[in-house]
Amino acid sequence: MKKTEVPPDHPRRASLEIRERVIEGHEKHIVATAGLLAHGRGEAFDYLIGERTSEQARRAAHAAVAAILSADRPVVSVNGNACALAAKDLVSLSEIAQAPLEINLFYYAREREDAIVKSLRKAGAKRILGTHDSPSTTIPELSSNRRKVDADGIARADVVLVPLEDGDRTEALRAVGKFVIAIDLNPLSRTATHANVTIVDNIVRALPLMNELAREMKGQSREDLKRMASEFDNHANLSESIRLIMAHLESEASRDSSNHGKTVEELATL
Ligand code: PTJ
């Protein structure tokens, strides 16, 4: 199917182009049908946070990268939406942090697995775990398809990055002792509240930032990185992210023209 062209002067161009990538991913079987709905929910929260990376998200990304770089066996979990929106960034983070990529799907279908493998390989991935021919084991706490994990990957990982995760799996990963990093635009989701570090931002902004930070922080000592990760307070950070949304809404509701053009951080201090 021909890709819909977004007019260059469309005021919502950036958001519509991201949406087109998800639709294209769905047509190629990378994204599950439910992934289209998940994206719509994400878009709504992105609108509420001002469609930009907040200071809170930046701090969380810093702690997340510190945790990944200081881990013994970090893994980057990949699902359909993450692959459609950020394949190259997932591959480069995996390389910088020496964290293997593992495909882990809620709505498993062999054609989706194949489509994701193809897309990750095109983005430069050399090694991909979690495929049908890899040795697998299960997370006992979980009943969905995602209970199957790669014996060489998530099963033995200490730190797992789960972009756009469903709540059950985050809880299950925590229950089996993993340090979980989530990227989730919804600060109220079970994933956001159960992860050790939640980056409340769009994956299309969060992953490039994580790559940049990973390059910068790679030379730091393991002790410093471990300290940065352990000092991060996810609940406090999520509360601040929710306050930013409230401030944004307050300003919109008051329709005070003097506040137009202010960033959400500036609004939060009013
Ligand atoms: O590819 P599969 O089969 O593994 O399925 C993937 C989905 C995303 C369909 C599955 O994990 C799912 O149903 O997830 P949920 O429970 O809908 O949660 C997805 C979360 O991601 C929601 O909290 C959304 O707000 C959030 N989200 C959606 N798009 C983005 C996002 N967060 C960050 N960046 C986005 N672009």
Boltz pocket constraint, residues with backbone or C-beta under 6 A from the ligand:
constraints:
  - pocket:
      binder: B
      contacts: [[A, 30], [A, 31], [A, 32], [A, 34], [A, 35], [A, 36], [A, 37], [A, 38], [A, 39], [A, 40], [A, 41], [A, 42], [A, 43], [A, 45], [A, 78], [A, 79], [A, 80], [A, 81], [A, 85], [A, 104], [A, 105], [A, 106], [A, 107], [A, 108], [A, 164], [A, 165], [A, 166], [A, 167], [A, 183], [A, 184], [A, 185], [A, 186], [A, 189], [A, 201], [A, 202], [A, 203], [A, 204]]
      max_distance: 6.0
